[in-house]
């Protein structure tokens, strides 16, 4: 099939990774994939095997299947001539969703079980299972990278008050004192035109803490592999990429249930904190850092769990739900003109 992907940019963001990785998975199975975004430049941080075109080119090409996941490219996505169109919901409170629900020619997909259920309730129609996503060949364990001491706690350093919870985790770490073995804290983030806020500004760091800014993909993998514990305090997440990446690298994870419910099971594959508060995180982090056997057990189980959620499996699952045969090309707007509610 000819598959088109619509993105607002190709910067270092989880939603961007999802489309690049899915595109590569579909290319590996023989499909022809084109990625459209405003600049039309290839991603520099992650290899993409398909074509990359400026967004303006989408109006003069066609495809069998088109995918979009953001409001910024939604109009171009609708104007693109495609046999099928799918809007992929990857965040809670997606600002484009009200417009998507008015379109009977746009199918829906979601990237986690809770988000899929919430979108289905709101839409009153089926939502494709778009749950999953990890490269277990790239994100893999390497115990030799871990030092005996000090222990290493790894955190996504993007300081979004509402969603990421980085400052919440830092407050939890500041209160640990001498209750645990000695540890260092490493935070990572990427700064570019699409994320200009420097996370180091105003960060209250515990002792022995540092930031790694703009790590390459190989450096990011090495950080996960060298960590004894990864902590995620996300809120209103669709799919927590970083938690599953850490698990794939055999690193123990402490997390909320936001974005992790499909793969993080408390006491089995991760330590799931029931209340998003520094005191609860302080307790969980302290317990896991103090117990090497628990860390190793969670790390082994996390790696096994991650292997269930590969991009190749997700790509095959999504296409299977849509059917193998391309649909007849539908001119933009035809189904919308037939009136709302026909497909609900």
N, C-alpha and C positions, 0 to 999 in steps of 0.2 A: 504494500500500500504506500501511497504518498501521504506522509504525515507532516503536519505543520504545528509548530510550537510557538506560542506568543508570550514574550517576556518584556517587562519594562526596562531591563538592563541585564548585564551578565556579570554583576558584581558578586562579592563573596557573601551570599545569603542562602539560607536553607531552601527556600522556595525555588531559587535559581538552580541550585544543585539538583533538586528533584527533577526538573525538566531536562537538564543536561544528561543526567544519569539515565533517565528513562529513554531519552533519545538514543543514547549509545546502546542501551539494551535492545531497542527495536532495530537499530542498524545491524547489530550482531545476528539478528534472525532474518535479515534480508530486506527490511523495509527501507524506504527512501525518506529521510527526515530532514526538514528545513526548519531552522530556528529564526524567527523574526523578532527583532528588537530595534529601538529607534536608531542607534548608531550603526548597527549592522556589522560590528566588529566581532571576531571570535573571542570567546572567553580566554583570558590569560592564565587563570589559576587552576583550571580543570580542563583536560582535553575533551574535545567534542568532535566526533567523527563525521557529522553531517555538514550540510551547507548552512551558512549564516548570512542572512539578508537584512537590509534596512527595512524597517516596518512599512515604509511607503510602498515597497514592492509587493506586499501581501495582497493589494487590490488588483494586481495584474497577473496573479498566478492562481492555481487551484490545487486542491488536495482531496484525498478520500476521507481524511480524518484531521480535524483541527482541535487543538487544546489551548485553553487560556486559564489563568489563575489569578488575575489581578484587574482592577478597574481601569488602569492606565492604558491598556491595550485592548480593552473590551470592544470598543467601537470598530477598530480595525479587524479584530477577530470576527465580528458579525458581518463585516463587509466582504470578508474573504469567501470565495466560492468553495464550498466543501460539501462532501457527501454527508458527513456527520460532524457535529460540533459538541464538544464536552467542556463544561466549566468545572474546574478542579478546585474545590474549596479546601484550603490548607490552613486557614486561621479562623478563630472564632470572630463573630461580628464582622464578617467580610463585607466591606462597604458596597461591593458590586452585587451582592446576592439579591437585593430587591429587584434589580433590573433583570437578573438572570431568571428569576421566577416568573417573569412576564413572558418569557420566550419558550414556546413549545418546540422550537427547533434546536434547543440546547439541552443536552443531557447533563446530569449532575454526577460528580464523583467527590469523595471526601477521603482524607488521609488518615483517619483514626476512627475507631468504633464509636466513641462518644460524639465526635463531630458528625459522623455519618448519620447517627440516630437523630441528632438535633436538626440537621438540614432536612432529613426526610420528614420530620414532624412539621417543619415550617413549610416545606414544599408540597406536602401531600402527594408525593410520588416517589418512585424508587430512586435510590442514590447508589451509584456504582461503588463497589468495594475497591478503594484506592489505597488500602492500608499497607504500609511497608516501606522499605527503602534503605539498603545498606550495601556497601561494597566490601565484602568480607575478604576479598583478595588483597585489597589495599589496607583496610583496617583489620589487623591481625595481631595476636599476642607476640611479644618478644621479651620474655622475662629477663634476659640479660641486660636490658636497659634500666632495670630497677636497681637502685642502690639499697644496701642494707639499712643505712641511716644517712641523713634523716629521712623519714617518710615524706612522700610528696602528695599534696592535695591539689587537684586541678579544677579550675572553674572557668566557665565561659565568662570572659571579662566584659561583655557588652552590658552597660549599666542602664537598662531600661527599667524604670521604677515599677511600671505596671506589669511587665511580663517576665523579664529574665530573673529578677530576684538576686542579682549579684551582690548588692549592698546588704541584703538580708543575710546571705551566707557569710559575708565579711564580718558582720556583727556577731554571728554565731561563733566564728573562729576567734574573734577578739576575746570572747569570754571563756575560752577553753583553759587558758592558763597552763598549769603543769599537770592537768588531769590525764594527759595522753603522752605517748612517746614523742620525742622531738619530731617536728615536721616543718616543711617549708610549703609555701603556697605559691602556685603559679597560675596566673590569669592570662588568657589569650583573647585577642580581638583583632579585627581588620579595619583599617582606616582607608577610605577611598572617597570618591565623589558621592557615593550613595550612603556613606556612614562617616560623617565628618566629626562627630563628637569623640574627643579623645577620652577614653575611659580612665586614664590616669589622673585627670583633673578632679581634685576633691575627693579622691578615693581614700577611705580610712582603712589602711592595710595593717594586718597583724605583723608581728615581727617575722623576719625572714620571708618576705613576700616580694614578688616581682611580676611585671607584665612581660609578655611576649607579643609584640605587635606585628601584624602581617606575616604570620608564619606561612611558609609554603605548605602544600599538601603533605609532602614527606616530613616536614618539621612538625606538622600537626599530629601526624600518626606517631612520630617519636615521642611527642609530649604525652599522648594517651598511654603509650607503651611503658613510659617511665613512671607513670603515676600509680600510687597505691590506692587512691580514692578519687573519684570524680563526683562532684556535687552539682546538682541541678535543682533550682528552686523556681521553676517556671510556673506561670499562671496564664490560663487561657491560651495554651499552646495547642496546635493541631497535632504535630508529630515532633517529638524532641529528638532531632538528629544527633545532637551532641551526646546525649545519654546512651543512645544505641551505638554510636561510634566508640565510646569508651568501653561498653560491654563487649563489643566485637574485638577489642584489643585486650580483653581479659582483665579489665580494671573493675574493681568493685565500685558500685554506684549507690549513692544516697540521693533520693529525688522525691519530688512531689508526684502525684498521680497525673498531673496535667501533661498531656502529650506522651505519656509513657504507659497508659493502662493496657495497651496491647502486648507489651513485652516485659514490663516490670511487675513482678509478683513478690510481695513483701516476704522477706526471709528466704526466698528461693532464688530469684535472679537479681534482686536488688533490695535495699532497705528503703521502703516507701514511707515517707513522713506524712502522717495523717493531717497535721495542722501546719500551715505555712507561716511559721513564726520562728524567730531566732532561737528561742529556748528549745523547741522541738528539734531543730536542726543541730543545735549544740549537743543535745543528748545523742542523737543518731550518729553524728560524726565522731564523737568521743567513743561510743561503743564500737564502731567499726575500726577506728584507728588502733584501739587497744587490743584487738583480737585478730591476730594474723591468720588463724585458721578460718575465721569467718570471711575475711577478705579473700583468701584463696578460693574458698568454696563459692562465694558470690561471683568471683571472676571466671571460674570454670563454667558455672551455670549460665552466666551472662553471654559468654562466647557461644555456647550451644544454642541459646535462644536467638542470638543475632543471626545465625545461619538460616533461620526460617524466613527471614525478611529481606532477601536479596532483591536488587533491582531487576534482575532477569525474571525472577518469579513474579514480581509485581507487574512488569511489562506484559508478560504472558497472561496474567490474570485479568488485567484491564482489557486487553484485546479480545479475550475469550468471552467476556461479558458483553462486548459490543457485537460479537459475531465475526467470523473470519472474512466474509465477503464484503467488499466495499459497497456502500449504498450509492444510488444515483445522485449525481451532483445536484444540489439544491441551490437555486439562486438566492442570494441574501434577501431576507425579509419575507419569503413566501409563506413559511409556516406561521410567522407572527401575524400575517394578515388574515389567517384563517380564524383568528380569535383566541383569546386566552382560555385556558381550562381544558382544551381538547385532549391534552396528554396527561392530565392530572388524575 
